[in-house]
Amino acid sequence: MMAMVRASKSLLVQGLGLLMMAQVGSVSAQSAQSAAPKPFTWTVKPEWVLAHEEFLASDVLAGRGSASRDEELTATYVASQFRGYGLTPAPGMTGYIQSADVVAPILDGKAAIGAGKVVLTEGQDMDLLFSSGMVVVGPIQRVVATQVGSTAVTKGAVVLITDMPRDGDTRKLFRSLSRSGAGMVIVPRNNSTQRFFQRIGGKTMVPVRLKDDEGTSEPTLAAISEAAAKKLDSVHDGEAATLILHVETKPRKTFNAIGFLAGSDPSSGTILLSAHLDHLGVGAPVNGDAIYNGANDDASGTTAVMELAHALTAGPRPKRSILFVCYGSEEAGELGSEYFGKHPPVPVKDLVTNLEFEMIGNQDPKMPKDTLLLTGWDRSNLGPTLKEHGAKLGPDPYPEEHFFERSDNYQLALEGVVAHTAAGWGVPPTYHQPNDDLAHLDVEFMTSAIQSLVQPIEWLATSDFKPAWLPGQQPKR
């Protein structure tokens, strides 16, 4: 009997021991579970997005003209946000602004074209759409619009385009002739030239250049009235024509705002997130408004870079470093990104990828709802991979517009960096117009687009995945 009691007690003690061990194990498991790091989450708030836009697109900044004091003020604002979020100066820099000396020819709007006994005056007989800032002297050469691609152009010639349709694409024609060796291209005024002129602010586009550069080799572009074209009928091919300009060359500076988030493993490379912070400044009035605010182009992209900096500095330290850069003077010829490429704070070979943000302020009607287009989608594996991780990105529906080559990403793509631009509406109705303002922004769409990129970029910054060009798709010089 006593043996049975002792056996029962022994079994009871063992049972209690097992129960206590199970309870301890359960508590330990719960403790381990509660101690596990939670996934990083961040909410981009629309009021933050709107606050940036209210300053960047305000009339106070007068359109953030390239290489202007307004551009410097904009860069200073962005730099202050970078500092406030906890970014540090980039390697080799003591502050958050990188400046570059530029040369900016200023025209007085009183140009003239002389040929034989004919004199055409700017504003009355012709609009000077694009100028290198140099006087042009060359022989007249008439070329039929439809034969531009197949006609050899005499070096330095003043090419007079004939038989051009009223809706002929001036920009496409000029692009075709830009490397032809022509000194000047003269086209008839038509709907296309008027749209082109409006999109550059109703004033001559004169490329600003970095101080140490030789300048553009592109020809001057002028649009003449129908009456002026008839006057030129008296001038024969081969006769000399002269473009007379009055130019003041003024030294100026352009400004890039740069912030740096140091990764835990410098050998894993650096991600570059970028946008441009300048716009057209003050131009020809449209409905009484002369300030080209650039709320979408590209205050929206600048806002995206700042809010991604805000988010990523609040999370765990990434393995890869991240550079946040907002360039100056994109509208004047992508000078800020060109200077950055020549004076990078980290070696270009260490850049894992570059994601540029351009005009994300509106939904493109050709894209799926709440989705940004990515230029050069089929050139690399970056876009599809980010999409797999939640980024609201899709293929660019405008391949004929060559957007991939028309933004700051292209400077680095030519250096081998997998670099693309994420954008909203490719060419919205407000593009390069004074009504590119707060009233025409879709802040909800902007906020959603930025939010969708936070975790995919955080993943990219902590992973071993390295974006790569697809076979034969890397751009070449």
C-alpha positions in Angstrom: 0.0 0.0 0.0 2.8 2.4 1.0 4.6 1.5 -2.2 1.5 2.4 -4.2 1.2 5.7 -2.4 4.8 6.5 -3.0 4.4 5.6 -6.7 1.3 7.8 -6.9 3.2 10.7 -5.3 6.1 10.2 -7.6 3.8 10.2 -10.6 2.1 13.4 -9.3 5.5 15.1 -8.8 6.6 14.2 -12.3 3.3 15.4 -13.8 3.5 18.7 -12.0 7.1 19.0 -13.2 6.1 18.4 -16.8 3.3 20.9 -16.4 5.6 23.6 -15.0 8.1 22.9 -17.8 5.4 23.3 -20.4 4.3 26.5 -18.8 7.8 27.8 -18.7 8.4 26.8 -22.3 5.2 28.5 -23.3 6.2 31.7 -21.5 9.7 31.5 -23.1 8.2 31.1 -26.6 5.9 34.1 -26.0 8.8 36.1 -24.8 10.9 35.2 -27.8 8.0 36.0 -30.1 7.4 39.4 -28.5 11.2 40.1 -28.6 11.4 39.4 -32.4 11.8 42.6 -34.4 8.6 43.9 -36.0 8.6 44.8 -39.7 9.3 48.4 -40.3 6.2 50.4 -41.1 5.8 54.0 -42.0 2.9 56.2 -43.1 3.5 59.0 -45.5 1.0 61.7 -44.5 -0.7 63.9 -47.2 -0.3 67.0 -45.0 3.5 66.5 -45.2 3.3 66.2 -49.0 1.1 69.3 -49.2 3.4 71.3 -46.9 6.4 70.8 -49.2 4.4 71.7 -52.2 2.9 74.9 -50.6 6.5 76.2 -50.3 8.1 74.8 -53.4 5.3 75.8 -55.8 4.6 79.2 -54.1 4.8 82.5 -56.0 7.4 83.5 -53.5 10.0 81.3 -55.3 9.0 82.7 -58.7 9.1 79.4 -60.5 12.5 78.3 -59.2 14.4 79.4 -62.3 17.5 77.4 -63.2 20.8 78.8 -61.8 19.0 81.6 -59.9 18.7 82.9 -56.4 15.2 81.2 -56.3 16.9 77.9 -57.1 19.4 78.5 -54.3 16.6 79.2 -51.9 14.9 75.9 -53.0 18.1 73.9 -52.5 18.5 75.5 -49.0 15.0 74.4 -48.1 15.6 70.8 -49.2 19.0 70.7 -47.5 17.3 71.9 -44.2 14.8 69.0 -44.5 17.6 66.5 -45.0 19.3 67.7 -41.9 16.1 67.7 -39.9 15.4 64.1 -40.9 18.8 63.0 -39.7 20.8 62.7 -42.9 24.4 63.6 -42.8 26.6 65.4 -45.4 27.7 63.1 -48.1 31.3 61.8 -48.0 33.8 64.5 -48.7 31.2 67.3 -48.2 31.0 69.6 -45.2 27.4 70.7 -45.9 24.3 69.6 -47.8 24.6 71.8 -50.9 26.9 71.2 -53.9 27.3 74.3 -56.1 28.7 74.7 -59.6 29.7 77.7 -61.7 27.7 78.1 -64.9 27.7 80.5 -67.8 24.3 81.9 -68.7 24.0 83.9 -72.0 21.2 86.5 -71.7 19.5 87.7 -74.9 17.7 91.1 -75.1 14.9 89.8 -77.3 15.9 92.0 -80.3 17.5 89.5 -82.6 17.4 89.8 -86.4 18.0 87.7 -89.4 19.5 89.3 -92.5 19.6 87.7 -95.9 20.2 89.7 -99.1 18.0 92.7 -98.8 15.6 91.0 -96.3 15.7 91.7 -92.6 13.5 89.8 -90.2 13.0 91.1 -86.7 12.3 89.1 -83.5 8.8 89.4 -82.1 7.3 90.7 -85.4 8.7 88.5 -88.2 10.0 85.6 -86.2 10.3 83.9 -82.8 13.7 82.7 -81.7 12.9 79.4 -80.1 16.4 78.0 -79.3 19.7 79.7 -79.5 23.3 78.8 -78.6 23.9 82.4 -77.7 26.2 82.7 -80.7 25.9 84.8 -83.9 25.2 82.5 -86.9 26.5 83.1 -90.5 25.9 80.6 -93.2 24.5 79.9 -96.7 20.7 79.5 -97.1 19.7 75.8 -97.9 16.1 74.9 -98.5 15.0 71.5 -97.4 11.5 70.0 -97.8 10.1 68.9 -94.4 9.4 65.3 -95.5 13.0 65.0 -96.8 14.9 66.2 -93.8 16.2 62.7 -92.9 17.5 62.0 -96.4 19.0 65.4 -97.3 22.7 66.1 -96.7 23.0 69.4 -94.9 25.9 71.8 -95.7 28.0 72.4 -92.5 27.1 75.7 -91.0 24.1 76.2 -93.3 21.0 78.2 -92.5 18.4 75.5 -93.3 15.0 76.9 -94.4 12.3 74.2 -94.1 9.6 74.3 -96.7 6.3 72.6 -97.3 5.8 71.9 -93.6 2.3 70.9 -92.5 0.6 73.2 -90.0 0.7 70.4 -87.4 4.2 69.2 -88.3 6.2 68.2 -85.3 8.8 70.9 -84.8 10.5 69.2 -81.9 10.9 65.9 -83.8 12.2 67.7 -86.9 14.7 69.8 -84.9 15.9 66.7 -83.1 16.6 65.1 -86.5 18.6 68.1 -87.6 20.4 68.8 -84.3 23.5 66.8 -85.2 23.4 67.7 -88.9 26.0 70.4 -88.8 23.5 73.1 -89.6 24.1 76.5 -88.0 20.4 77.5 -87.9 17.1 75.9 -88.7 14.2 78.2 -89.8 10.7 76.7 -89.8 7.3 78.3 -90.5 5.2 79.4 -87.5 2.5 76.8 -87.0 0.5 75.1 -84.2 3.5 73.0 -83.3 6.0 75.9 -83.0 3.5 77.8 -80.9 3.1 74.9 -78.5 6.8 74.5 -78.4 7.3 78.2 -77.6 4.7 78.0 -74.8 6.3 75.0 -73.3 9.6 76.8 -72.9 7.9 79.8 -71.2 7.4 82.0 -74.3 11.1 83.1 -74.4 14.1 81.9 -76.2 15.7 78.8 -74.7 19.4 79.5 -74.3 21.4 76.6 -72.8 23.2 77.4 -69.6 26.5 75.5 -69.5 28.9 74.5 -66.9 31.8 77.0 -66.7 34.4 74.5 -68.0 32.3 73.2 -70.9 32.5 74.4 -74.5 28.8 74.8 -74.9 26.2 73.3 -77.2 26.7 72.2 -80.8 23.0 72.3 -81.6 21.7 74.7 -84.2 19.7 77.8 -83.5 15.9 77.3 -84.2 13.7 80.1 -85.4 10.0 80.2 -86.5 9.0 82.8 -89.1 5.6 84.2 -90.1 4.0 83.5 -93.4 4.7 87.1 -94.5 8.4 86.7 -93.6 8.6 83.4 -95.5 7.4 85.2 -98.6 10.1 87.9 -98.1 12.7 85.1 -98.2 11.5 84.0 -101.6 13.8 86.6 -103.1 16.8 85.1 -101.5 18.4 82.2 -103.4 20.0 79.0 -102.1 23.7 79.6 -101.3 23.3 83.3 -100.5 24.5 84.2 -97.0 22.2 84.7 -94.1 23.2 86.1 -90.7 21.6 85.9 -87.3 22.4 89.0 -85.3 22.2 88.7 -81.5 22.8 91.0 -78.5 24.2 88.8 -75.8 25.2 89.5 -72.2 27.1 86.6 -70.5 26.6 86.5 -66.8 28.4 84.1 -64.4 26.0 82.3 -62.1 25.8 79.2 -60.0 23.5 76.1 -59.9 22.8 74.2 -56.7 22.3 70.5 -55.8 20.9 69.5 -52.4 22.5 66.3 -51.2 21.9 64.2 -48.0 23.4 60.9 -47.0 22.2 57.9 -45.0 25.3 55.7 -44.2 24.7 52.0 -44.5 26.1 49.3 -42.1 28.1 47.7 -44.9 29.9 50.3 -47.2 31.1 47.5 -49.5 27.5 46.7 -50.5 27.2 49.9 -52.5 25.0 53.0 -52.5 21.5 53.7 -53.8 20.7 57.1 -55.4 17.2 58.6 -55.1 16.9 61.8 -57.0 14.8 64.5 -58.6 15.3 68.1 -60.0 14.3 71.1 -57.9 14.3 73.9 -60.6 11.7 74.9 -63.1 11.2 77.7 -65.7 11.0 80.7 -63.5 9.1 83.7 -64.9 8.0 83.6 -68.6 5.5 84.8 -71.1 2.1 85.5 -69.3 -0.8 83.1 -70.0 -4.1 84.4 -69.0 -2.3 87.1 -67.0 -0.1 84.6 -65.0 3.7 84.8 -65.7 5.0 82.6 -62.9 5.7 79.0 -64.0 5.3 77.4 -60.5 6.3 73.8 -61.4 4.2 72.2 -58.7 4.3 68.9 -60.7 7.5 69.6 -62.6 9.4 68.8 -60.5 8.4 70.0 -57.0 6.5 66.7 -56.8 9.6 64.6 -57.5 11.6 66.8 -55.0 8.8 66.1 -52.4 9.1 62.3 -53.1 12.9 62.4 -52.4 12.4 64.3 -49.2 9.6 62.1 -47.9 11.5 58.9 -48.7 14.4 60.4 -46.8 12.0 61.1 -43.9 10.8 57.5 -44.0 14.0 55.7 -44.4 15.9 57.6 -41.7 13.1 56.6 -39.3 13.6 52.9 -39.9 16.4 50.5 -39.1 19.8 51.3 -40.5 20.0 49.7 -44.0 23.0 47.7 -45.2 23.5 49.8 -48.2 24.0 53.5 -48.1 21.5 55.9 -49.7 22.2 59.2 -51.4 19.2 61.6 -51.6 19.9 64.3 -54.3 17.8 67.1 -55.7 19.5 68.6 -58.8 19.5 72.2 -60.0 19.3 73.4 -63.6 17.6 70.4 -65.2 15.5 72.7 -67.2 18.6 74.5 -68.5 20.2 71.3 -69.9 20.5 68.8 -66.9 23.5 70.7 -65.6 23.1 69.8 -61.9 23.1 66.0 -62.7 26.0 66.5 -65.1 28.1 68.2 -62.5 27.1 65.6 -59.9 28.2 62.9 -62.3 31.6 64.6 -62.7 32.0 65.3 -59.0 30.1 62.4 -57.2 30.5 62.2 -53.4 30.8 58.4 -53.8 32.4 56.7 -56.8 30.0 56.1 -59.7 31.1 52.5 -59.8 29.7 52.1 -56.3 26.2 53.2 -57.2 23.9 50.2 -57.2 21.1 51.9 -58.9 19.4 55.3 -59.4 15.7 56.0 -59.2 14.7 59.5 -60.4 11.3 61.0 -59.7 9.8 63.3 -62.3 6.3 64.8 -62.3 4.5 62.4 -60.0 1.7 64.9 -59.2 -1.0 63.3 -61.4 -2.2 59.9 -62.5 -1.5 59.1 -66.2 -4.8 58.1 -67.9 -2.9 55.4 -69.8 -1.6 53.7 -66.6 -3.4 51.4 -64.2 -5.0 53.2 -61.3 -2.5 54.5 -58.7 0.5 53.4 -60.8 3.6 55.4 -61.8 5.2 54.8 -65.1 8.9 53.8 -65.2 11.0 54.9 -68.1 13.1 52.2 -69.8 11.1 49.5 -68.1 12.3 46.8 -70.5 15.9 47.8 -70.3 16.6 46.3 -66.8 15.2 44.1 -64.1 14.8 47.0 -61.6 11.2 48.0 -62.3 9.7 44.5 -62.3 11.6 43.6 -59.1 10.5 46.6 -57.2 6.9 45.9 -58.4 7.2 42.4 -57.0 7.9 44.0 -53.6 4.9 46.3 -53.7 6.0 49.4 -55.7 3.2 50.8 -57.8 5.2 50.9 -61.0 4.5 49.9 -64.6 5.9 50.2 -68.1 6.1 53.6 -69.8 3.3 53.8 -72.3 5.0 56.5 -74.3 8.2 54.9 -75.8 8.0 57.2 -78.8 8.6 60.2 -76.5 12.0 58.8 -75.4 11.4 59.9 -71.8 14.1 57.5 -70.7 16.7 59.8 -72.4 15.1 63.1 -71.3 15.6 63.1 -67.6 18.5 63.3 -65.1 18.7 59.5 -64.9 20.2 59.3 -68.4 23.5 61.0 -67.4 24.3 58.1 -65.0 22.8 55.4 -67.3 25.4 56.4 -69.9 28.0 55.6 -67.2 26.6 52.1 -66.7 24.5 52.7 -63.6 21.0 51.1 -63.8 19.1 54.4 -63.7 15.4 55.0 -64.5 12.8 57.7 -63.9 9.5 57.1 -62.2 6.8 59.5 -63.3 3.1 60.2 -63.1 1.4 61.6 -66.2 3.9 61.7 -69.1 2.8 65.0 -70.6 -0.1 66.5 -68.6 -2.0 69.5 -69.9 -0.2 71.7 -67.3 3.3 70.8 -68.6 5.5 73.9 -68.7 2.5 76.1 -68.2 1.8 78.7 -65.4 -1.1 76.6 -64.3 1.3 73.8 -63.1 0.3 74.9 -59.6 -1.2 73.5 -56.4 -4.7 73.6 -57.7 -3.8 71.0 -60.4 -2.0 68.5 -58.2 -3.4 65.2 -57.0 -1.9 65.0 -53.5 -3.7 61.8 -52.7 -2.1 60.1 -55.7 1.3 61.5 -54.8 1.1 60.3 -51.3 0.0 56.8 -52.3 2.8 56.6 -54.9 5.5 57.6 -52.4 4.0 55.3 -49.7 4.2 52.3 -52.1 7.9 52.8 -52.6 9.0 53.0 -48.9 9.2 49.3 -48.2 10.5 48.2 -51.7 13.3 50.7 -51.4 14.0 49.6 -47.8 14.1 46.0 -49.0 16.5 47.0 -51.8 18.7 48.8 -49.3 19.0 45.7 -47.1 19.1 43.0 -49.7 21.9 41.5 -51.9 19.9 42.1 -55.1 21.8 44.2 -57.6 19.8 45.6 -60.5 21.3 44.8 -63.9 20.7 45.8 -67.5 19.1 43.2 -69.7 21.2 42.0 -72.7 21.8 44.7 -75.2 19.7 47.3 -73.3 22.4 49.4 -71.6 22.6 52.8 -73.3 25.9 53.8 -74.9 27.5 57.1 -75.7 
